[in-house]
Amino acid sequence: MTNVGSTGLDVFGPNGEFVFVGGPNKARNPADFGKKLRISKYVADQEGVPAWYFLTDDTPGRAIDQARKVFGDDNVHTFKMPE
């Protein structure tokens, strides 16, 4: 997938996994978020590694669902931000 834009890879996991982290702002522009999800998943697949998304528990459900649709249910997780 060349010349399609960029994404913000946050962390490489211990086995090369692509790890992304986000929160409520991911729901602001669903089209842009979807595009970045698809690009990220494509590149992870090309590299032969899983892509994981960790979203704060205050992320709107529509963004969480969108990420699960692309990355798969088992690869999208929510977490509570520390106070």
Secondary structure, 3 states (H helix, E strand, C coil): CCCCCCCCCCEECCCCCEEEEECHHHHCCHHHHHHHHHHHHHHHHHHCCCEEEEEECCCCHHHHHHHHHHHCHHHEEEECCCC
